[in-house]
C-alpha cells in the first residue's frame, strides 16, 4: 500500500479485519503459549482439542489439552525449546466428538524483539483416520518418536534428571540414617526426662492438695471481692445517674490536667465527645470568652485553694460562675482538679433588671426634683406679676379705667403664660415618668398633612408649602402629632408675615427624614447649641408677636418625643435667612 493512503474498506469492515476473519476460519486451530506453557491467546476453533476439568481453572496447556495429546505435545514443546526450531508430531489418534481422528501437532518457537521473551505457537490439524491406519489401531509412541533428533535430546535430558534424582535420593538416605541416630539419642533423653516428670508428678500431687486449700481461701476472698465490686458498681451507677441528672457542667481533671470525667451539661460549653477522655484540657475548644482556664487549674494544684471567676460565652448570652477546687481522694490526697460551671444567667439578668430599675427610679427621682425646681422657678415670675396687678386693682378701686384695664390685661397675659407653662411641664413630666404605649404603624405623611392644615389656620398671613412622600413609622401617633405641631408653631412664630413655611417628608435609607423650613429671623450661633435645653429662651426679639420667647420647653419636648422613638433631631439656622429643623425616625418593619 502506498505511504499516506488510507487502507481500503469494504463497507464498514477494513481488509485487515477481513483478512483476520478468513485466517480464523480457514487456518488450523492454534494456541499461543509463553515459556511456562501458559495459554496467552487462542483461536476461535481451538476449543475442541482442550478439556476443562472441575475445580480451580488453569491456563497451563499441558493440563488443558486432550489427554491423548499430552505426551506427544509435551515432547514436541521440549524438542522445540531445546533445538530452537519448529517441531511436529503427526497422526496422533484421538477420539473427538464421537469419532476417531488423526491429529498433527506443530510447535513453532519464537522470541519477541521488544522484551526477548520466548513464546510457542501450537497448531492442531485434524483429519479423519485412514482405513489402513484404522485397521492397525493407534500408532505407538515409540514409532512416532523414532528417528527424531528431538526425541534423543528429550531422552538425554530425562537420563540426566534421573541421575540427579538418584543422587538426591542417596543424600536423603544418609540424612535419614543420621536422623535415626539422633532420634535414638533423643529417645534416651526422653526416657530420662520421663523419670524426672514422674517425680515431678508426685510433687505436683502434693502441690495440688496445697492448691486446693489455697483455692478454697481464694474462693472465699473472691466472694468478698464480688460483694465489694457489686457495691462499687452500685455506687458508680448512682454517680453516673447523679451526673446525668445535674444541670451543672463539671469536668474532672487529673494532675496532668487531662480529662477524667465530665457531666452531660459540659457539651453545651465545650466541643467534647466520649473519646476525648484522657486528652489535655487545653486541646478542647469552647464557647467561653475566657482564655485562662488551664492557668487557673494549675494555680489550684499549686496553692490548693478554691478559685471563682465570673465568665460568659463569646456572644454574651450566657453567664457562668467558674469554680475550680482541688480533687481530694478518700485518702485525703490531691489527685487533680474539679471544674464547675454554674449557670448564673438568670441571676445576672435579675441583677441587670434590678440595676435598670434602680437607674429608672433614680432618673424618676431626679426628674421629679428637676420638675419641681423648674416649675417653681418658672412659675414664680408670672405668678408675682398676676398677684401684683390684682393687688393693685384690689387696693385702688378708684384707679383710672385705663390703668385698671392695663393691670388686668397684664395679669391675664401672665395667667395664660402660666397655663402654657404648666401644660408643657406636665407634658415633660409624663414623658420622663411614664412608659410609652406599644408602638403603632403611623402613616407619617397623613399626620403631617393634618398638622400643616391646622397650623395654616392660625397663620393666614404666611405661605405654606409641602412635599410629603409616603412614609410609615412605628410609634405613638399622639406624641408624633405633638412633635409636628411644636416644630410648625415655632416656624410660624419666628417667621414674619409674608414668609414661607415648608414641610418636607421622605424616606432616606432605613429612616424617615422630616424637615420643617422657614424664612424667619433664624437663630444666633451662640444660641444654637442650647435650644434643646429646658427653659432656654433665645433673644426675645426673634418672636414676631407680643409673646416674648414662649415657655422655653417646646424644643425640649420635641427632643424627648424624637428620642423616645429612637430618632434624632437637629437644627440648621442662619440669622436673617431662616431655620431648618431636621428629624430622623426609624422606618417601620416592612417599609420599603
FIGU-150988 format. One line per 10 residues: for each residue x, y, z of C-alpha. Coordinates in steps of 0.001 Angstrom, whole numbers. Layout:
X:Y:Z; ...
This chain:
0:0:0; 1480:3404:-895; 2556:5565:2056; -6:8082:3312; -3014:6324:1813; -5844:5040:3989; -6469:1263:3841; -9341:413:1581; -12559:-713:3259; -15338:-2949:2144
-18483:-1478:3664; -17787:-864:7353; -15034:-3590:7578; -11371:-2982:6666; -9409:-5513:4594; -7219:-6158:7629; -10207:-7244:9692; -11435:-9343:6755; -8028:-10978:6487; -8045:-11813:10241
-11529:-13351:10000; -10532:-15509:6980; -7442:-16741:8861; -9599:-17693:11828; -11933:-19565:9511; -9521:-21446:7189; -6216:-21661:9160; -5707:-24651:11509; -6686:-24135:15167; -3820:-22653:17169
-2764:-21505:20636; -87:-19048:21778; 1714:-20091:24992; 4536:-18465:26958; 7761:-20038:28243; 5826:-21641:31141; 3327:-23198:28704; 601:-20797:29961; -2002:-20014:27279; -1944:-16304:26446
-4170:-16383:23352; -6360:-18879:21483; -8008:-19040:18104; -11760:-19442:17961; -11798:-23093:16868; -9067:-24477:19163; -11521:-25421:21907; -12267:-28905:20513; -8705:-30041:21390; -8930:-28810:25019
-10595:-30267:28094; -11604:-28204:31153; -11714:-30135:34429; -13645:-29177:37561; -12082:-27140:40369; -9810:-24108:40100; -9254:-23242:36408; -5763:-23494:34933; -4144:-21842:31931; -1368:-24459:31583
-1654:-26011:28147; -437:-29472:29280; -3360:-29562:31787; -5908:-28250:29302; -5059:-30312:26194; -6867:-33557:25372; -5347:-36408:27475; -4447:-38386:24316; -2294:-35473:23126; -490:-34660:26391
2628:-36867:25937; 3141:-36016:22289; 2546:-32286:22884; 4974:-32238:25842; 7649:-33986:23726; 7142:-31528:20869; 7327:-28489:23211; 10530:-29743:24839; 12092:-30500:21448; 11212:-27046:20085
12637:-25361:23209; 15824:-27465:23191; 16633:-27002:19469; 15050:-23585:18910; 13257:-24677:15746; 9761:-25969:14870; 8789:-29452:15996; 5887:-31594:14814; 4088:-34767:15854; 1926:-36393:13157
-1168:-38553:13125; -1867:-38991:16806; -5111:-40940:17122; -7618:-39014:19237; -11323:-39543:19721; -13078:-36206:19184; -16835:-35663:19022; -17586:-39392:18985; -15292:-40229:16078; -11636:-41145:15860
-9410:-38616:14141; -5731:-38308:13261; -4311:-35098:14764; -981:-33493:13854; 511:-31100:16420; 3010:-28416:15397; 5098:-26255:17742; 6786:-23088:16406; 9086:-21236:18842; 9866:-17517:18519
11384:-14756:20654; 9893:-11215:20839; 12094:-8362:19682; 10961:-5959:22435; 11392:-7933:25661; 13255:-11032:24434; 10570:-13331:25837; 10077:-16829:24365; 6676:-17894:23058; 5364:-21019:21226
2685:-21197:18554; 914:-24567:18843; -1203:-25677:15879; -3627:-28615:15596; -4581:-30240:12278; -7138:-32974:12495; -8488:-35257:9762; -10388:-38481:9530; -8300:-41603:10238; -7452:-43624:7008
-8668:-47201:6598; -5265:-48771:6794; -4343:-46783:9803; -7649:-47533:11404; -7173:-51259:10962; -3799:-51154:12599; -5073:-49317:15691; -3325:-46381:17381; 239:-45695:16347; 2676:-46494:19202
4516:-43529:20729; 7907:-45225:20073; 7174:-45389:16340; 6071:-41707:16314; 9261:-40577:18019; 11634:-42948:16091; 14360:-41204:14152; 13512:-37818:15557; 16545:-35958:16912; 14283:-34082:19274
13422:-37336:20998; 17077:-38109:21538; 17520:-34745:23238; 14485:-35425:25412; 15861:-38838:26371; 19217:-37308:27287; 17519:-34720:29482; 15414:-37410:31151; 18511:-39517:31865; 20255:-36509:33377
17272:-35816:35571; 17152:-39484:36598; 20829:-39345:37613; 20288:-36194:39677; 17237:-37808:41303; 19360:-40838:42311; 21992:-38587:43871; 19334:-36687:45809; 17820:-39994:46981; 21250:-41199:48177
21793:-37985:50132; 18284:-38314:51576; 19033:-41844:52800; 22202:-40633:54502; 20271:-37839:56183; 17635:-40380:57239; 20250:-42584:58925; 21676:-39540:60721; 18187:-38585:61838; 17571:-42093:63153
20725:-41869:65281; 19666:-38512:66580; 16172:-39840:67344; 17688:-42759:69248; 19704:-40342:71383; 16627:-38178:71819; 14653:-41225:72940; 17168:-41925:75688; 16949:-38338:76793; 13156:-38534:76761
13295:-41613:78992; 15408:-39685:81478; 13009:-36762:81246; 10105:-39156:81776; 11681:-40278:85059; 12055:-36680:86091; 8445:-35996:85113; 7290:-38954:87221; 8994:-37498:90271; 7672:-34056:89354
4181:-35539:89075; 4431:-36795:92637; 5475:-33341:93732; 2563:-31897:91775; 143:-34170:93607; 1433:-32733:96838; 1188:-29229:95446; -2319:-29978:94192; -3502:-30618:97703; -1914:-27360:98803
-3518:-25556:95852; -6917:-26952:96770; -6678:-25381:100195; -5436:-22129:98634; -8283:-22324:96106; -10805:-22585:98918; -9307:-19488:100525; -9352:-17689:97156; -12991:-18672:96637; -13896:-17079:99938
-11840:-13994:99079; -13369:-13859:95591; -16852:-13890:97103; -15923:-10971:99345; -14381:-9123:96398; -17513:-9740:94328; -19594:-8131:97041; -17205:-5155:97061; -17346:-4913:93241; -21149:-5032:93315
-21178:-2297:95927; -18717:-232:93887; -20809:-825:90746; -23935:417:92512; -22057:3472:93741; -20739:4103:90226; -24286:3782:88823; -25523:6252:91412; -22705:8630:90457; -23463:8324:86736
-27163:8982:87298; -26337:11934:89537; -24022:13393:86879; -26649:12855:84159; -29367:14495:86267; -27439:17593:87321; -27567:20753:85238; -24165:21910:86481; -21382:21477:83935; -18499:19742:85731
-15138:18487:84436; -12832:16224:86465; -9135:16627:85643; -6128:14584:86746; -2873:16140:87954; -1672:16492:84326; -4900:18408:83540; -6180:15556:81381; -9931:14948:81297; -11077:12039:83504
-14843:12528:83518; -17452:15165:82672; -21177:15767:83078; -23519:15979:80039; -24019:19724:80578; -20354:20291:79597; -21263:19630:75951; -23130:22969:75881; -19842:24805:76503; -17107:22537:75104
-16736:20659:71812; -16293:17341:73635; -17104:13706:72813; -16616:10500:74870; -13335:9717:73078; -11867:12977:74438; -11476:11395:77888; -7735:11309:78531; -6983:14330:76341; -5485:17542:77804
-7958:20268:78686; -6070:22772:76526; -6784:20709:73397; -10533:21344:73610; -12242:24370:72092; -15049:26079:73976; -17611:28883:73683; -16367:30877:76680; -14828:34321:76366; -12124:33279:78830
-8652:32009:77969; -7040:31353:81385; -8901:28177:82336; -5815:25934:82223; -3708:28537:84101; -6345:28710:86848; -6338:24903:87131; -2549:24898:87562; -2833:27589:90218; -5357:25462:92144
-2967:22490:92038; -60:24613:93249; -1820:26572:96018; -4541:24033:96921; -7294:26626:97248; -10615:27269:95502; -10861:29853:92701; -14003:31563:91455; -14393:33595:88281; -17312:35310:86534
-17216:34222:82888; -19593:34390:79958; -19923:32903:76492; -18376:34540:73456; -21693:36055:72387; -22505:37096:75957; -25854:35281:76014; -24979:33033:78998; -23145:33852:82251; -21412:31315:84494
-19741:31198:87888; -16475:29320:87225; -15346:27473:90358; -12138:25417:90461; -11319:23257:93521; -8743:20557:94313; -9887:16960:93778; -9366:15128:97095; -9472:11346:97346; -10811:9435:100372
-7180:9147:101492; -7037:12995:101515; -4653:13002:98558; -4838:15703:95844; -5416:13842:92595; -6469:16609:90229; -8920:19497:89831; -12716:19727:89722; -14037:22483:87422; -17645:23645:87871
-19580:25955:85529; -22655:27186:87428; -25165:28909:85163; -25954:32298:86731; -27576:33818:83660; -30931:34303:85384; -29247:35842:88406; -27250:38183:86149; -30395:39139:84281; -32195:39767:87577
-29270:41905:88757; -29310:43837:85498; -33065:44333:85775; -32596:45479:89354; -29869:47903:88333; -32067:49160:85491; -34949:49590:87913; -32686:51459:90291; -31482:53641:87428; -35060:54326:86344
-36058:55082:89914; -33093:57411:90289; -33985:59048:86984; -37582:59459:88160; -36433:60991:91410; -34079:63345:89578; -36823:64177:87063; -39224:64857:89910; -36710:67114:91618; -35890:68838:88331
-39591:69232:87569; -40291:70801:90962; -37272:73097:90749; -38004:74160:87158; -41713:74646:87866; -41146:76681:90983; -38563:78819:89222; -40600:79436:86082; -43943:79917:87843; -42597:82394:90379
-42238:85346:87959; -45644:85166:86202; -47386:84431:89491; -45779:87519:91059; -46972:89620:88117; -50533:88303:88425; -50618:88829:92180; -49075:92288:91940; -51576:93522:89351; -54563:92009:91172
-53464:93533:94482; -53064:96898:92748; -56627:96731:91390; -57898:95486:94765; -56157:98231:96813; -57115:101063:94486; -60709:100516:93406; -60995:104109:92238; -57961:103959:89921; -58445:105183:86354
-60162:102793:83984; -57241:102739:81549; -54752:101731:84249; -57213:99116:85566; -57544:97642:82069; -53780:97528:81616; -53247:95908:85033; -55909:93268:84356; -54503:92679:80851; -51025:92058:82224
-52429:89667:84832; -54443:87805:82157; -51404:87551:79860; -49225:86151:82631; -52015:83768:83686; -52210:82443:80111; -48429:82094:80060; -48606:80171:83342; -51240:77897:81807; -48998:77114:78813
-46038:76596:81122; -47967:74201:83355; -49199:72320:80260; -45660:71952:78912; -44289:70954:82316; -46903:68243:82618; -46040:67021:79096; -42353:66772:80002; -43154:65078:83303; -45306:62457:81600
-42507:61792:79106; -39982:61355:81925; -42066:59152:84194; -44498:57143:82094; -43866:54122:79893; -44727:54820:76261; -47623:52783:74860; -46991:49920:72418; -45908:51324:69040; -48369:51509:66179
-47850:51787:62431; -48264:55517:61727; -48647:56931:58191; -46488:59968:58871; -47389:61817:55638; -51096:61786:56599; -50335:63019:60130; -48063:65758:58747; -50716:66936:56279; -53287:67188:59096
-50925:69213:61336; -49992:71552:58450; -53687:72201:57787; -54304:73101:61446; -51285:75450:61642; -52213:77160:58382; -55497:78290:60006; -53504:80013:62776; -51184:81854:60381; -53177:83007:57363
-50614:85730:56628; -47924:83048:55852; -47335:80945:52765; -47306:77178:53405; -45687:74580:51139; -45219:70856:51454; -43595:67839:49748; -44789:64707:51558; -43719:61251:50431; -45368:58037:51709
-43609:57048:54942; -44650:54651:57736; -43023:54681:61180; -43719:52749:64384; -44673:54920:67344; -47291:56851:69293; -49420:58929:66894; -50389:61462:69627; -46797:62245:70550; -45716:62390:66899
-48515:64865:66246; -47312:66890:69232; -43811:66912:67702; -45096:68174:64337; -47213:70923:65932; -44289:72164:68057; -41971:72443:65041; -44636:74087:62840; -45695:76522:65612; -42058:77567:66139
-41637:78105:62384; -44758:80289:62217; -43890:82087:65446; -40438:83197:64293; -41311:83913:60640; -42545:87417:59742; -45828:87901:57886; -45472:87006:54217; -42746:84457:54948; -42776:80808:53869
-43067:77650:55977; -42276:74432:54090; -42822:70859:55352; -40868:68016:53668; -41076:64245:54332; -39244:61422:52551; -37617:58028:53196; -33814:58096:53360; -32408:54565:53629; -33805:52952:56785
-35092:56249:58221; -37852:58733:57610; -36490:62283:57292; -38766:65186:58260; -37727:68782:57524; -39515:71974:58616; -38096:75027:56787; -38927:78663:57433; -37706:82021:56160; -37774:83602:59610
-35223:85524:61654; -33038:82496:62326; -31058:81607:65466; -27812:83193:66574; -24817:80793:66524; -24249:81217:70271; -27853:80145:70992; -27956:77148:68628; -26182:74615:70950; -28644:75340:73791
-32025:75403:72034; -32983:71878:73262; -32314:72712:76916; -35327:73110:79175; -36453:76685:79836; -33817:78058:77480; -35106:81074:75567; -33154:82851:72893; -33290:86593:72184; -36935:87681:72625
-36598:89914:69573; -36757:86740:67429; -40507:86469:68095; -42756:88275:65677; -45656:88513:68173; -46383:90032:71534; -45431:86873:73458; -41696:87238:74020; -39997:83923:73724; -42641:81375:74898
-42055:78929:77774; -38682:77590:76597; -39951:73959:76704; -41191:73354:73146; -37928:72065:71629; -37131:70114:74816; -40465:68306:74411; -39736:67766:70707; -36343:66206:71507; -37949:63975:74151
-40522:62673:71633; -37868:62021:68981; -35581:60130:71375; -38472:58016:72676; -38998:56895:69063; -35314:56023:68586; -34571:59014:66336; -32534:62185:66337; -33243:65895:65855; -31053:68851:64937
-31429:72488:63841; -29678:74259:60981; -30020:78043:61086; -28554:81238:59665; -29595:84554:61229; -31786:86580:58869; -32291:83657:56413; -34342:81166:58389; -34110:77811:60181; -34405:74123:59183
-35474:71535:61791; -34339:68024:60709; -35856:64907:62327; -34793:61320:61508; -37005:58430:62692; -36566:54672:62031; -38935:53283:59410; -41445:50625:60452; -40634:46999:59580; -41700:46143:56083
-41403:49767:54933; -39665:49722:51521
